[in-house]
């Protein structure tokens, strides 16, 4: 059995984790250990058995197994690590998404149980690192990351040779015929966190001077000139992409250092054939350039508005770049079937020994 360890489950915005686990679970027995729920609405059904960390009175029911585990090797150990160790002992391999607190606890549990673990480094876990990140990376049997940019940083800062496995997308999921709305829809999707640059989008909307609807699927507050719809499930985002004229995500490096890896929603927009307006932050240039969209500086509402106007004023060019983006996903290794197969191989699925 392969045990995936996650800080949060379920969560609406980490569809790439759900898809990877579902793909691996189709090939081998898989379970999920989750420390906390985020309580997001509209989350998909879990692709594997979920073990949730006990909360409140649940610790009483878990006490016998925790005591047995502690007696194996008495030591000062957080109860959550003892709980995780009871699950790790049933696994032949452990993998953690995001090298934060969950990875720290998984490292301790795997050391107790003598089970190898791997970790996928995404974004916030690299740019706002946990104090124990170096230990997590050093002891991991497998370090995966989502971009060449991240891989270089891991080598330079931690002397780690990470494997790049993209967050691939299923192009068939976004293959609905394009039917851009009138007036045109400028679409964006993302959490209301500084690194997404959604305040820049709101400022650009005020400068647009074109008949258009700027629509944002986000947990953002009300924004002047922006139709904020809230966080919604992926099926609704796919429908929204089918009617969008252009997709916009003006990512930035946040004041606290946080930045995206390669936002999956940009890949989903490309899969839907929608031209993208974004910035050259982190790993984004590995998939987006002027051949498939428009690239502008971060924190520049005027440049962002100009790029959106360019897309709206030349629908034929926008369509050409959108179609090129869909093809580029396959050319550069961002297709889910391939990336999930590679992850399964790295986890030893189909291999008799690890």
C-alpha positions in Angstrom: 0.0 0.0 0.0 1.1 3.6 -0.8 0.2 6.1 1.8 -0.2 9.7 0.8 0.3 12.2 3.7 -1.4 15.6 3.3 -1.7 18.6 5.6 -5.3 19.2 4.4 -8.0 17.0 3.0 -10.4 17.8 1.4 -9.5 21.0 -0.3 -11.1 22.4 -3.4 -8.1 24.2 -4.8 -5.6 21.3 -4.9 -7.1 19.3 -7.8 -3.7 18.2 -8.9 -3.2 16.3 -5.7 -6.6 14.6 -6.1 -5.9 13.7 -9.7 -2.5 12.2 -9.0 -3.8 10.1 -6.1 -6.7 8.8 -8.3 -4.3 7.8 -11.0 -1.9 6.0 -8.7 -4.9 4.3 -6.9 -6.0 2.9 -10.3 -2.7 1.1 -10.4 -2.1 0.0 -6.8 -3.6 0.1 -3.3 -3.5 3.7 -1.9 -4.7 5.4 1.3 -4.6 9.0 2.4 -3.6 10.3 5.9 -4.9 13.9 6.4 -4.2 16.0 9.4 -6.9 18.7 9.0 -9.9 19.4 6.7 -10.3 22.8 5.0 -14.0 22.4 4.8 -14.2 23.6 1.2 -17.5 23.1 -0.4 -18.0 21.1 -3.6 -14.9 18.9 -3.2 -14.7 15.8 -5.3 -15.2 12.4 -3.7 -11.9 11.0 -2.3 -10.0 8.7 -4.7 -8.8 6.5 -1.9 -9.5 5.6 1.7 -9.0 8.6 3.9 -7.7 8.4 7.5 -8.4 11.7 9.3 -6.3 12.7 12.3 -8.4 12.3 15.5 -9.8 15.5 16.9 -11.2 16.1 20.4 -12.8 12.9 21.7 -11.5 10.9 18.8 -8.2 10.7 20.6 -9.8 8.5 23.2 -10.7 5.9 20.6 -7.2 6.1 19.1 -5.5 5.8 22.5 -4.9 2.0 22.5 -3.2 2.0 19.1 -1.2 5.1 20.1 -0.1 3.4 23.4 1.0 0.2 21.5 3.0 2.3 19.1 4.7 4.3 21.9 5.6 1.1 23.7 7.5 -0.1 20.6 10.0 2.8 21.1 9.2 5.0 24.2 10.2 8.6 23.5 8.8 12.1 23.6 6.8 12.0 20.4 3.8 14.2 19.4 0.5 12.2 19.4 0.0 13.1 15.7 3.3 11.4 14.9 2.3 8.3 16.8 -1.0 8.3 15.0 0.7 8.7 11.6 3.2 5.9 12.5 0.4 3.4 13.0 -0.6 4.1 9.4 2.9 4.2 8.0 3.6 0.7 9.3 1.0 -0.6 6.9 2.6 1.1 3.9 5.5 0.1 1.7 6.0 3.6 0.6 4.9 7.1 1.8 4.6 10.2 -0.3 3.8 13.8 0.9 2.5 16.7 -1.1 4.0 20.0 0.1 7.2 20.0 2.2 5.7 21.7 5.2 4.4 20.5 8.5 2.9 17.3 7.1 6.3 16.4 5.6 8.0 17.0 9.0 5.6 14.7 10.8 5.9 12.1 8.0 9.7 12.1 8.3 9.5 11.4 12.0 6.9 8.6 11.5 8.8 7.0 8.6 12.0 7.0 10.7 10.1 5.1 13.5 8.6 2.6 11.1 11.7 2.3 8.8 9.5 3.1 5.7 10.9 5.2 2.8 9.1 8.5 2.0 9.1 11.0 -0.8 7.9 14.5 -1.0 6.6 16.8 -3.8 7.8 20.4 -3.4 5.3 22.9 -4.9 5.5 26.6 -4.1 4.8 28.0 -0.6 6.7 25.1 0.9 9.8 26.2 -1.0 9.5 30.0 -0.8 8.3 30.2 2.8 10.1 27.1 4.1 9.5 25.2 7.3 12.6 25.4 9.5 13.1 21.6 9.1 12.9 21.7 5.3 16.5 20.8 4.8 16.1 17.7 7.1 13.0 16.6 5.2 14.7 16.9 1.8 17.9 15.2 3.1 16.1 12.1 4.4 13.6 11.7 1.5 14.1 8.7 -0.8 12.5 10.8 -3.6 12.2 14.6 -4.0 9.8 15.7 -6.7 9.1 19.2 -7.9 6.8 20.8 -10.5 9.2 23.0 -12.5 12.7 23.4 -13.7 12.9 26.7 -11.8 12.1 24.9 -8.5 14.6 22.2 -9.4 17.4 24.7 -9.8 16.5 26.4 -6.5 16.5 23.1 -4.6 19.9 22.3 -6.0 21.4 25.7 -5.2 19.9 26.1 -1.7 19.7 22.5 -0.4 22.1 20.5 -2.7 19.1 18.2 -3.7 18.7 16.6 -7.0 14.9 16.8 -7.5 12.9 15.0 -10.2 10.6 17.3 -12.2 7.2 15.9 -12.6 4.7 18.4 -14.0 1.2 18.9 -12.7 -0.3 17.7 -15.9 -3.8 18.3 -16.9 -6.4 16.1 -18.6 -7.1 17.9 -21.9 -10.2 15.9 -22.5 -11.8 17.5 -19.4 -11.5 20.9 -21.0 -12.3 19.9 -24.6 -15.8 21.5 -24.8 -16.3 23.5 -28.0 -15.3 27.2 -27.6 -18.3 29.6 -27.4 -17.0 33.0 -26.3 -19.7 35.1 -24.7 -20.8 38.6 -25.7 -19.8 40.9 -24.3 -16.4 39.1 -24.0 -15.5 37.6 -20.6 -12.1 38.2 -19.1 -11.7 35.3 -16.7 -9.5 34.7 -13.7 -9.4 32.0 -11.1 -7.4 31.9 -7.9 -7.3 32.2 -4.1 -7.2 35.7 -2.6 -3.6 35.6 -1.6 -0.9 38.2 -2.5 1.0 35.9 -4.9 -1.9 35.6 -7.3 -1.9 39.4 -8.1 -5.7 39.6 -8.2 -5.6 43.2 -6.9 -3.6 44.0 -10.0 -6.4 42.5 -12.1 -8.9 44.7 -10.3 -6.8 47.8 -11.0 -6.5 46.8 -14.7 -10.3 46.3 -14.9 -10.7 50.0 -14.2 -8.3 50.8 -17.1 -9.8 48.4 -19.6 -12.0 50.9 -21.5 -13.6 48.1 -23.5 -17.0 46.4 -23.3 -16.1 43.3 -21.3 -17.0 41.4 -18.2 -14.1 40.8 -15.8 -15.1 37.6 -13.9 -13.2 36.2 -11.0 -13.7 32.8 -9.3 -12.1 33.4 -6.0 -12.6 33.8 -2.3 -11.8 37.5 -2.9 -13.9 40.3 -1.3 -16.2 42.4 -3.5 -14.0 44.3 -6.0 -15.2 47.3 -8.1 -15.7 46.4 -11.7 -15.2 42.7 -11.1 -17.8 40.0 -11.1 -16.6 37.8 -8.1 -18.2 34.4 -8.1 -16.5 32.6 -5.2 -14.5 29.4 -5.3 -16.3 26.8 -7.4 -15.8 23.2 -8.4 -13.7 22.3 -11.5 -16.7 21.4 -13.7 -17.9 25.0 -13.3 -14.5 26.4 -14.1 -14.4 24.3 -17.3 -17.7 25.7 -18.3 -16.5 29.2 -17.6 -13.3 28.6 -19.7 -15.4 27.5 -22.7 -17.1 30.9 -22.8 -14.0 33.1 -21.9 -12.3 35.3 -24.4 -9.0 35.4 -22.4 -7.7 34.1 -19.1 -5.7 36.3 -16.8 -3.6 35.5 -13.8 -1.1 38.3 -13.0 1.2 36.4 -10.6 3.8 38.1 -8.5 6.4 37.4 -5.9 4.7 38.4 -2.6 6.3 40.6 0.0 6.9 37.6 2.2 8.7 35.8 -0.6 5.8 33.4 -1.6 5.2 32.8 -5.3 3.5 30.2 -7.4 5.2 27.2 -9.0 3.2 26.9 -12.2 -0.5 27.6 -11.5 -2.5 24.6 -12.6 -5.4 26.9 -13.6 -3.1 28.4 -16.3 -2.6 24.9 -17.7 -6.4 24.3 -17.6 -7.0 27.5 -19.5 -4.5 26.4 -22.2 -6.2 23.0 -22.3 -9.4 24.8 -23.0 -7.8 26.7 -25.9 -8.0 30.0 -24.1 -5.2 32.5 -24.6 -3.4 33.5 -21.4 -2.3 36.8 -20.0 0.2 36.3 -17.1 3.6 37.2 -15.8 7.1 35.7 -16.1 7.2 34.6 -12.4 8.8 31.4 -11.1 8.2 28.5 -13.5 5.5 30.2 -15.6 7.9 30.9 -18.5 8.4 27.2 -18.9 5.0 27.0 -20.5 3.7 30.5 -21.3 5.3 33.0 -23.8 4.0 35.3 -26.5 3.3 32.3 -28.7 0.4 31.1 -26.5 -0.6 34.3 -24.8 0.7 37.7 -23.5 3.3 38.1 -20.8 3.5 41.3 -18.8 5.5 42.6 -15.8 4.1 41.9 -12.3 2.3 44.7 -10.5 1.7 46.7 -13.6 -2.1 47.3 -14.1 -1.5 49.5 -17.2 0.5 46.7 -19.0 -2.0 44.1 -17.9 -4.9 46.2 -19.2 -3.0 46.7 -22.5 -2.5 43.0 -23.0 -6.1 42.2 -22.2 -7.2 44.9 -24.8 -4.8 43.3 -27.4 -6.5 39.9 -26.9 -10.0 41.4 -27.1 -9.3 43.6 -30.1 -7.9 40.8 -32.2 -10.1 37.7 -31.7 -8.3 35.8 -34.5 -4.9 36.3 -33.0 -6.3 35.4 -29.6 -7.8 32.2 -31.0 -4.5 31.3 -32.7 -2.6 31.7 -29.4 -5.2 29.7 -27.5 -5.0 26.8 -30.0 -1.2 26.9 -29.8 -1.4 26.7 -26.0 -3.4 23.5 -26.1 -0.8 21.9 -28.3 2.0 23.1 -26.2 0.8 21.2 -23.2 1.7 18.0 -25.0 4.9 19.3 -26.5 6.3 20.2 -23.1 5.1 17.4 -20.9 2.1 18.8 -19.2 -0.4 16.0 -20.0 -1.9 14.2 -17.0 -1.7 10.7 -18.3 2.1 11.0 -18.8 2.9 12.8 -15.6 0.8 10.4 -13.5 2.4 7.4 -15.1 5.8 8.8 -14.3 4.8 9.5 -10.7 3.5 5.9 -10.3 6.7 4.6 -11.7 8.7 6.7 -9.2 6.6 5.3 -6.4 7.5 1.8 -7.4 4.0 0.8 -8.6 4.4 -2.4 -10.5 7.9 -3.0 -9.0 8.2 -6.0 -6.6 10.7 -4.2 -4.3 11.7 -0.6 -3.6 
